[in-house]
Amino acid sequence: MNRTVRVFIGAVSIPTLGDWVEVDPYPDTTNEAIAKVAESIAARVGVDAEWAVMDTDDYPGRSSSLSTIQAVVTAAAEIGTDVDAVVAYVEWSGDETDNGYDLAANFQDAYRGTWDSEKEYAVDFAESTASEQIDAAGSFAHYIDWDAYTRDVFIDGAWSAPAPSGRVYVFSN
């Protein structure tokens, strides 16, 4: 799902005074747009006017930190994935995105895709990693308790987050 994430930059003293800025995958472009809004605020309130992110639009995360929002939008564009998936990863990992780590690389290391269910992922994981053993079991493969196996996969090694489409994003620990 492609999103156009925007933030409302407002004067701290008058929160409704400001404007919406599109968060561009390129931080310099976002910063230039914010600088224009900050200049406008300063012209109306005074040179020492402080500004802050007052609201977000089409951003699925809980954070209103501009550095977090910018890092998520940039990483999603760099990877070519949904903003929602990167938000799910950031909110689970608890990492502050302004600490210098490579969000895009860490996301790619952990991301296992979008699946219809945890069980669908677990079955695919088992078939792709233990296909020889499952094939050797022949008809015994029908006796595998996939619900129990799924539970074990998500207890030890994987986690999921809801995707907007009713599916799940799956990540490895």
Secondary structure as the mmCIF struct_conf table of DSSP 4:
data_model
#
loop_
_struct_conf.conf_type_id
_struct_conf.id
_struct_conf.beg_label_comp_id
_struct_conf.beg_label_asym_id
_struct_conf.beg_label_seq_id
_struct_conf.end_label_comp_id
_struct_conf.end_label_asym_id
_struct_conf.end_label_seq_id
STRN STRN1 ARG A 6 ALA A 11
BEND BEND1 VAL A 12 ILE A 14
TURN_TY1_P TURN_TY1_P1 PRO A 15 THR A 16
BEND BEND2 LEU A 17 LEU A 17
STRN STRN2 GLY A 18 GLU A 22
BEND BEND3 PRO A 25 TYR A 26
HELX_RH_AL_P HELX_RH_AL_P1 PRO A 27 VAL A 45
TURN_TY1_P TURN_TY1_P2 VAL A 47 ASP A 48
STRN STRN3 TRP A 51 ASP A 57
BEND BEND4 ASP A 58 ASP A 58
BEND BEND5 GLY A 61 ARG A 62
HELX_RH_AL_P HELX_RH_AL_P2 LEU A 66 ILE A 79
TURN_TY1_P TURN_TY1_P3 GLY A 80 GLY A 80
HELX_RH_AL_P HELX_RH_AL_P3 VAL A 83 SER A 93
TURN_TY1_P TURN_TY1_P4 THR A 97 ASP A 98
BEND BEND6 ASN A 99 GLY A 100
HELX_RH_AL_P HELX_RH_AL_P4 LEU A 103 ALA A 110
STRN STRN4 TYR A 111 TRP A 115
BEND BEND7 ASP A 116 ASP A 116
HELX_RH_AL_P HELX_RH_AL_P5 GLU A 118 THR A 129
BEND BEND8 ALA A 130 ALA A 130
HELX_RH_AL_P HELX_RH_AL_P6 SER A 131 ALA A 137
HELX_RH_3T_P HELX_RH_3T_P1 GLY A 138 TYR A 143
HELX_RH_AL_P HELX_RH_AL_P7 TRP A 146 ILE A 155
TURN_TY1_P TURN_TY1_P5 ASP A 156 GLY A 157
STRN STRN5 ALA A 158 PRO A 162
TURN_TY1_P TURN_TY1_P6 PRO A 164 SER A 165
BEND BEND9 GLY A 166 GLY A 166
STRN STRN6 VAL A 168 SER A 172
#
